[in-house]
Amino acid sequence: MILQFKDKKNCCGCAACINICPTKAISMETDNYGFIYPKINHDICIECGKCKKVCAYQNVPISGKKPLATYVAINKDNDILLSSTSGGIFGALSSVVFDKKGVVFGCAYNGNMEPVHICIDNPLDMKKLQGSKYVQSNINFSFKETEKYLKKSRFVLFTGAPCQIAALKSYLGKDYDNLITADIICHGVPSIAFFNDYIKHIEKKTDGKVININFRDKSRGWGLKGTITYTKRGKIKTKYILPFESYYYNYFLKGYTYRENCYECKYACESREGDFTMGDFWGIESIHPEIETKRGVSILLVNSKKGVILIEQLKKYLNLTKSTFEAARRENGQLNRPTIKSKKREEILDAWQTYGYETVARNYYKENKLFINKIKFVISKTIKK
């Protein structure tokens, strides 16, 4: 019988195997920590081995493509810029593809606030895919859908974590001139189940229904401030959050709740899988002090000849300033190495699995005095000014 992996650290949950299985014998199911892993129905499996061969995480070496160019990038459209996590690169890439009558794949929340990869074909839906979700996206069968568009000669932009981009390329088995890929500087991913329980926690505290979470809201400037939008008694309300006010957000930033393989991720390095790499340009104030950062600034790594050609088209939508990869990687650790695994991971996830999200939240708020942290936050901002 086919055995897809011996250890969970050898599976990134990219879903390439379910996309390629000819008998639909594979489904993605959650483990006790809520992370998705493929499971084979051996009653209908024909043991063709395609699921083993397509696994880029286990079988395909990293691309070896080092950045050919590094830019500071800021979108020229203020609306797109403010809706973006950092400098609005995704919006610019999408605009280029829409100019070519193409389609765009990326992560969005569905009606149940679950992060899934979807396809959009017009700029009006762009906001669904903008913004950092900070949770693993369910790919479902978007690789198959991508292949259909490519074979119809439609331009496709596919965005995701580096492991998802590598998985797509392995599934396709060849390069397409009409495919543009962009990976993100990925820290690691918590599980959808852990994220869903965080939403339940918010809904219990607000007595409302969460309809959106924006971990990187920029209405008060670029940074780590977030917003939660929810409905209560027929009214839409917004709650601002700082990282230390959210156990989910805080644990994410500290790397406590990621998938097992994230701590040994082979893609957390200078070798990139996408034609482009997108991320926040942290530390830019000391590197490019001449650049205005209030509304957000991105790193744009150009990793392929296809990317170099597209740069001229991107200049229509982006203000670009040449930089260096060494400057970009200085405060973006995942361009150098994976996140270090903490002993707190099992402690937190075991508490969640055994006692539920309320216990995790209670333990967090007991250990972290919010009032003191708020004072520290205000004081630190004043000192900086």
Secondary structure, DSSP 4 states (H G I P E B T S, - for coil): -----SSGGG-----HHHHH-TT--EEEEE-TTS-EEEEE-TTT-----HHHHT-HHHHSPP-----SEEEEEEES-HHHHHHSSSS-HHHHHHHHHHHTT-EEEEEEE-TTS-EEEEEE-SGGGHHHH-S---S--B-TTHHHHHHHHHHTT--EEEEE-HHHHHHHHHHH-S--TTEEEEEE-------HHHHHHHHHHHHHHHTSEEEEEETT--TT-SSS-EEEEEEETTEEEEEEE-GGG-HHHHHHHHT-S--GGGGG-TTSSS--SSSEEEEE-TTHHHH-TTS--TT--EEEEE-SHHHHHHHHHHTTTEEEEE--HHHHHTT-GGGTSPPPPPTHHHHHHHHHHHH-HHHHHHHHHHHS-HHHHHHHHHHHHHHH-
